């Protein structure tokens, strides 16, 4: 199988044997959603002049000198399209995403595969073998060949159909990720973005749908969130903020310049913006500053069946439904019960019969340290936040409460049982 590094620089001659130039790049087309782009042209350079030669003009690709089937004056030139990849310019030495192993790697070489008379992009070589081949040093390492132990591809070989180019051309324009990217877990996407530079990470984030982008942003630190959205259009950022949990959105806005935060809040839907504005009024190291306003409440006068119906209607808007809070008509916190207790209750049983009237709670002004102590001591997944009159204003989930006690890298790995 030929490699791009072995073809670059090879001399090209026409039908008469007249030298046309040397291969400067290889062009492959990904038209029609092909898993493996087809080689469609060669970029041949002579001096400062470049000539794009259609691959149908190539008689033999793998040869000491690449011959063409026509004279120089009759060569069919190639017109590039938006689906084309210049393998040397766009892919070699670029970062790509290996969606199987969920990692960012750098392309050291590209392997082509021949099927009948057509060549396709087969594999990316992101290992040491590709680097040695590029440097012309592979002959000094006889153990590093095309196949590894058991006839398998050597370490670093990645099939093209499980990678996504991050940038296209030297302007680092992001190629819109396909289904392979959007299917990744937000935590994996966040890790990938963290491995990229800010420009590429921002472009990758911007290419995601608002909901996926919001879930991904929630997996990274607020200061890094701010750098990622710095260059994004305000309307796009506002759409993402609306999909984020209110407390996460407030944390992000607190990291942005005040004028931009105000502008983004004006662009958000009124209801979502109101929740975020409320959170921004509390110091960020208090219960009010780290709480979320997405939770479920019911009144004690309902039956278990009525409560279950209410939960079905409100579940999509709640951050956690592990606990359901019981309030009166003025919003005072009267009790709490778990989803398990609700499921086990008979449908006609009144909530007042199985709810817990003694509810552990924290005050809006309590410190984050105190909240964390309550969560840790009583092994809670969330704790309600009330004002001086006992009215419920929000809840603090365990991961947010423990943010100061457990390093963020470890906190992100806690199982989110309350989702």
N, C-alpha and C positions, 0 to 999 in steps of 0.2 A: 504494500500500500504506500502511495506517495504521501509525503508531508509537505505542507506549505513552505517550511523552512528550506527544504531541499530543492524546491522549484524556483524560489525567488533568486534572481540573478542569472538564471540560465539563458544562454543566447537563443534568439529566435531568428529563423531564416525563412525566406519565401520559397516558391516553387523552383526558382533558378538557383537557389543556394545563396542568394544575396542576403546579407545580414540586415535584419530589420531593427534589432535592438535587443534588450534584455527584459525578462519578465520582472516587472516592478510590483505587480499585485495580481491577485486572482479574485474574480468577481463571481459571487454565487447569489442565486435568486431564491427567496423564500416565498414566492408567489403561491397563491392558492392554499395557504395554510400547510405547506409541506413540512413534515417533521425534520427532514434532512435537506437543506438547500442544495439546489443543483448548480454546478459550475457552468456559467453561461458565457464567460468572456475572460480574456487576459488583458491586463494593462501592460503594454510594452513601451518601454522608455528608451529613447535614443537621445543622448544629450539632455536638453531641457524639454524636449518634446515628448508628449505621451500619446499613444495610439491605443484605443480600445478595440481589440480584435474579438469578434464573435467566436465562440468556442467551436462552431461548425467549421471554421477555417483551420483548426488544428489537426494535423495528420496524426501525430504521436505526441502525447504529453510527457511520458516518461522516457526521456532520451537525453544524451549528452547535450544536443542542440535540438530545440523544438522546431520541427518543420511545419510550414503551412502548406495548404493545398493549392493556393493561387499565387500569382505574382503580386508583388507589392502594390502595383497600380490597380489590381483588381480585388484586393482584400476587402471583405465585407466588414464594415465598421459596426460597432455595437453602441446603441443608445441606452445608457443606464436608466433604471426606473427607481421609484421610491422603495421597492421591495428588495433592492440589491444590497448586498454586504460586500464591501471590499475587505477581504479577509485579513490582509496585512495591516491596513489602515484602521479598520473598525474593530477587529477582534483580537489580533495578537497583542499581548501585553496589557489587554484590558481586563477588568474585573467582570466575572460572570457569576451567576447564582446557580449552584448545584442544588436543584430542588429535591433530589433524593436524600442527600446527606445534610441538606439545609445549611449551606455554608457559602461563603464568598471565596472564590479562588481566582488566581491570575492565569491567563492563558499563555503558556510557553510555546505551544505549537498546535497545529491542526492537522488531523489525519483525513485524507480523502479516500473514498472507496469507489471502485469502478464497477458499474453494473451495465453489461453489454458495452456500448460505446459512450456511456454517460458517466460522469464523475459527480459524486455527492460529498457534502461535508459529513463525515462519519463520527469522528470522536474529537474531543478536546483533550490535549495533553497538558495537564496542570502540574505534572510532577517533575522531578529532577531529570528524568530521561529527556523530556522535551527541551529543557534548558541546555543540557549537554549537546543535544542535536543542533540546536540553534547556534551554539558556539563552535560547532565543528569538532567537538571533543569526544563524541560518542565512541569513536573507534578505539579510544584509550580505555574504555570500560566495556569489555566484551560481554560481561554478565548482564548488561542492560540492553536487552533487545526488545523486539516487538511484543513477545509474549512473556508472561511471568510464570510462576509455578503452576503446574497443572494445565498449561496452555491458556491460562487466563491473561487478560490485558494487564500490563504492569501497573503499579500504583500510580495514581494521578490521571489515568484515562477515564474520561467521562463521556458517555454517549451524548451526542448533540441534542437528542430529543428530551433530555432531562436537564437542560440548562436554559437560562434566560440571559441574553445580553442585557447589561445594565445601561451602557451608553453606546450611542451610535455616532460615529465620526468624531473629529477632534474637538467639536464644540460640546461634547458630552451631553447630547440630547438623549433623554431616556427613551428607549423603545418601550412602548406600552406593554406591561406584562400580560401574558396570556393566562389561560385557566390554571396552569401549573402554579403560578405565583398566588393567585387569589384564593386557591384552595388551602394554602398554608395556614397554620394556626397563628393568630396575632402575636403570640409570644415568639414564635419563630421568625415572623416578619420583623418584629422589633429587634431581634438579635442580628438579623441580616442588615438592617438599616444601621445598627450601631457599628457594624464592621466596615461600612462604607464611609467615604468622605461626606461632608455636609451637603455638598451639591448633589451628588448621586443619591444620597439618602433622602433628600428632600424631593427629588424627582420621582423616586420610587414611591414615596408616600403619596405624592400628588396624583399619581396614576391609579391609585386604589379608589374604590367607591367610598363615599363618605362614611358609611357604617364601618367598613373594614379599616379605613384609615383611623377612625376614632378608637376602635378597639386596639389597634396597633400602638397609637400614641399613648394610650393608658398604660402600656407596658414599659414605657421609658420614663426617665426622670423629667420633671417639669422644665429644668434649665435646658436639657437637650431637646425637649419638645419645642421650646421657644426658638431654638436655632433652626429646627427643621421647618417651621412654618414662617420663618422670617421673610423668605422671598415668595411665598405663596400669595395669590390674590385674596383680598379680604373676604369676598363672598364665598370663596372656596373654604377658607378657614372657618367662617361662620357656620357653614353647612356641617363641617366636621364637629365643631363645638356643640352643635345641637344634638349630635348623636352620642356625645360623651356623657358620662355621669356628671351631674352638676358639680360635685366636689372636685372631680378631675379637671373639668372645664375651668373652674375658678382657680385652681392651682396653676394652670397654663396661663390664664389671663394675668395672674399676678406677676408672672415672669416677663411679660411684654411691656413695652413703653406705655405709659398711662393713656396717651392720646389714642394709640392703636387699640387698646383694650376697650375704650369707650366707643370707638368706631365699630368694633366687632360686635359689641353688645347691641348697638343700634340695628345691626344687620340681622341679628338672631330673631327667631320667633319670640313674641312677647312673653309667653309662659315660661319657655326655657331661660330666657334672659332674666326674668324676675327671680327665678330660683338661684341663678348664678350671682346676681347682684346681692341677694340676701347673704349668701355665703361670704362674699367679699367684704361685708361690713364687720366680720369678726376677725380678730388676729389669727394668723395662720397656725399658731401653736396652741390654740384652744379647741375645745370640743366643737364649738360653733364653726371654727375655721376648717375643721377636717371632716365634718359630718356631711352626709348626703341627704337630700330631701326626697329621694326616691325610696319609698317604703309603702307598706300596705297597712291600712287601719280598717277596723270594723267596729260596730257598736255592740255592747253586751246584750242588747235586746234581740239580736239575730240568732237564728238556729245555725247548726253546723252546715246544713245544706245551703242556706243563704250565704254563709261566709265563703263556702267553696265557690259558689257562683260569682261572688264579688271578686275573689282572687283570680278566677279565670279572666275576668274583664280587665283587671288592673295589673296582672303579672308582667306584661310586656314593658310596663313603665317602672317597675320596681327593680332596685339593684339586688335585693335579697328577698326571698319569700320563705326563708327558713324560720323566721319569726314573724308572727302577725300581731300587731299591737291593737289594743282595745282602748278607744277614746269615747268621751261623751260628745255631745253636740258642740261644745265650746272648745274641743280639742284637748281637754285634760286627759292625761294618761291614767287609765284605770286598770289595765291588766295586759297580759301577754300570754300567748300560747304558741307552741311549735306546730309546724306543718304536720308532723307525725301525730301529735295529739288530735289535730283536726281530722285527719284521715281515719283514726281509730274510733272517733266519736260517732254515735248513732246520728243519722241525718236530722232527726227532730230534736236533738239535745240542744238546749240553750247554751250559748257561749259562756254565759256567767257560771255555768255548772262545771266547766273544766278549765277555765282560764286561771292564771296565777295573778292574784291581786297584789301581792308584794313584788313589785318590779324593781330590779336594779337599774338605776339610771344615773346620768351625770348631768351637770348644769352646763349651759351654754358657755359660761366663762371658765369652766374647769380646764386645767392645763392638759396638754396631750399626755404628759407623764402620768397624771392621775388616771386619765382614761385608759391608758395602757395597763396600769396596775389593776384596774377593775376587770378589764377583759382577760388578763392573764390569771388573776386570782380565782375568778369564777368560771374560767374556761368558756367564755362566751364567743360566739361568732359575730355578734353585733350588740351594741348597747344603745338604748334610746337617749336622746338629748332633750332636756326640758328647760323651761325658763323658771323664774322664781315662783311662778304661780302653778307650776306643774303641767303647763301646756307642752305638748310634744311638737318639736320643731324639726327633728331629723334623727338619723341614727349614724353611729360611727362603726364601720365594719372593722373586723379584727386586723386586716392588713394595714389599714390606715392608722389604727390605734398603735400598732407595734412598730410603726415606721422609725421611731427614734431608738427603740430598743434593739431591734433586729436590723442588721445591715440590709440595705435595699436589695442587693443581689440575692440575698437569701429569702427576703420577704416575698419577692416575686415568685419564688418557687413553692410557697405555701399552697396547699390544695384549697381551691376556692369552693368549699362545700356549700357555701350560702348562695351560689349563683343559680 
